[in-house]
Amino acid sequence: MALDLILRRGQLHERAAGAAASRDASGDASGERLHDQEAHWVDIGIDGNRIVAIAPHLDLTATHEIALQGRWVSPPLVESHIHLDSVLTAGEPRWNQSGTLFEGIEIWRERKQRLTQADVEARAIAALKLMAAQGVLFVRSHADVSEPSLTALKGLLAVREQVRDWLTLQVVAFPQDGVYGDAQTEAQMEEALRLGADVVGGIPHYELTREDGVRSLQRIFDLAQTYDRLIDIHCDEMDDEQSRFLEVVAALALRTGLGSRVTASHTTAFGSYNNAYALKLMGILPRANLNFIANPLINLTLQGRTDTYPKRRGLTRVKELWQHGLNVSLGHDCIQDPWYSLGTGNMLDVAQMAIHACQMTGLAEIEACYDMITVNGARTLHLGDTYGIAIGKPANLIVLDADSPYEALRRRATVTHVIAQGKLLVETHPPRSQWNPAMLPQPGNVCDT
Ligand code: FE2
């Protein structure tokens, strides 16, 4: 019997099955080194939309075979935090001159007045194609539900169906202007959940008062329990060290038992908390078992805008959260929109920025940053057994022009093949430079200095 597809001689590590390797957070790899001799080359057999065989050599045939020559085979990349309703709108109607979160919200308030569902769908699909071509097959997107028409949400729910054969999209009902910023928003959030939003969102630090912020969180947890949905809060995305809604989220996660179903996104104020308070918080967070999402590309540029020098990085404590065993993943947050005019959809860019900005340059730390764009994101999205490379799992995987996560991140390697639900979705050839031989040094003419 011939299979549908065999990938020949790819390098696969057992962490690819879907769980992060056990690591000593001091920087020493306690598990296997991913790029040493223990990594091995295998053939991967796919039939229909499932992985049916993994072995050093499969004595089988297939309709389609791909020779990998030792390239790294990885579970797909996971984009755990993006706003697809606003992607690809940078400069519309004007550029964000101050570079702040709050000017971004003002510009978006203007832009969304002329939002249509077709507009949302076209830009979201363009962005998803950009990401999928670079290995992203699982995405969580926020959808602004602060407009009575719920145009953004309806557009993204439609996109979720349009792409479901090749990409899994989760949609968050996100009240961009606050749950209590407008009298209608609370009801609109509930309507968004009835329409099928996967996750309940929030933005407590943008509510009018601290009390409104706490009340909004209580309402979000109520909604999540009523509708059996996950929670993902934009939490303390500012430099104010008095912005302390993370402790409220943690307390609610503990008391409700929702724990790992709850995610705190951004938490940039955590980078500004004094160490005495941060120490207290770090004692609570593992018990609460929250997920964290950091967005290093954008928060490095949005935050610290009121600082002179020294200027804060405006990031949450990624390294310390990871050292405390908390699940941390990474996202773009934005691609070419009022908050962030750059972005390419390449998750390796995001992880590389985390390596630099969070000073995670040890080998185990670099590998942990790769986990943050793969298996950790999968945990945040609650993908369960559907994620990872193992016999019987859905055949979603990517191939990189590298032999390890370290090399993939160092070189921001090309994702050469994207396999989605058993089918080749995208193939990309790595760039190759061609030297003019007449310009190369001749033997004997090279001077060592
Ligand atoms: Fe966000």
Residues whose N, C-alpha, C, O or C-beta is under 5 A from the ligand:
A	BS01	FE2	D333
